[in-house]
Amino acid sequence: MGDEMAGHCGGPMRRYGFVLNRKSGAVDRNTDFRESQARLRAAGFDVREFECGGNPRLSALMAVAEGCDVVVACGGDGTVNAVASAVHRTAATLGVLPFGTLNHFAKDLGISTLEAAMQALLHGPERTVDAGFVNGHIFLNNSGVGAYPAMVRERERVRRAGIPKWPAFLLACLRTLFRMPFQRLRIEADGRSVSRTTPFVFIGNNVYALAGKSTGTRSRLDQGVLGVCSAVRVGAFGMLRLAVRTMLGTVRDDRDLVAFTARQLTIRRKRPLHVSLDGEVIRMKGPLQYSIDPRSIRVLVPPATAPEPK
């Protein structure tokens, strides 16, 4: 709000750089994109657009280099991840227009609609949030090894056959469930160490709720911890039970699930691993070194969702 008033009162004008990923989501959001820019210009702000060209991070780096105060990620979680990696520990602030399919990060910020996003861009205060890292790669939501990266890769194979996104997702889940990718891993967390054969390890940037209606969301993004979950060796039916209990919000009490927090996490395996990062999958050589960088990204949020730092 202060920067907006400064722009109207003759002080320095806030400059917005928009990075649009036109491949995000199922609907062409060009009208929303243009209207969002028009509302900011009508409020007296400088608005610039940076072509994505398939690499949102490069576009965001260009926006930062050209002095944009706010770099707006227009897309889904993958686009937000790329833009966040460019503004991380810079003077620039992250803005979000949720144009993706799921928009997990935006929703955890209180941005579940386009109007909420605009209120954040026009009037929202800054909030600092944590960034998770694995081997130098950033994640804002979560990372994982095992079942989830396998499911994402299977989904992409199915989609290349011409099957639409949601049917492809369901088919990929079923195929992954019955081809359970067990991993023999050495997990080290804050001085503790255990060897485990597990179908997955899930690493959240902060702690995800595992019970009630808030299951799968985070109440805080600035607690400075990794929220880690893994399963003991369970088969397809055990994983199906975990999935059902997750949907019912009762998975926290499941005997086959281990959950804890850590500030540093190392996963060791002799062979390279496929690793998910906010829905994208890359192959990494071990060991996987996870860490949390507390309150290292500034982001605009709707005014009512900016609590005082604890």
Protein Blocks (a to p, Z undefined) as FASTA:
>chain_A
ZZmmmmmnopacddddddddfkgojbdcklmmmmmmmmmmmnopacddddfklpaklmmm
mmmmnopabdcdeddfklmmmmmmmmgopabdcddddfbfnommmmmnopabfklmmmmm
mmpccdddddddeehiacfkbgcehjlmmmmmmmmmmmmnopafklmmmmmmmmmmmmcc
cddddddeehiacddddfbdcddehjadfedjkgoiafbfclopacddddddddfklmmm
mmmmmmnopmmmpmkbccdddfbdcdddfbdcdddeehiacdddddddddddehkbccdd
dfklmccdZZ
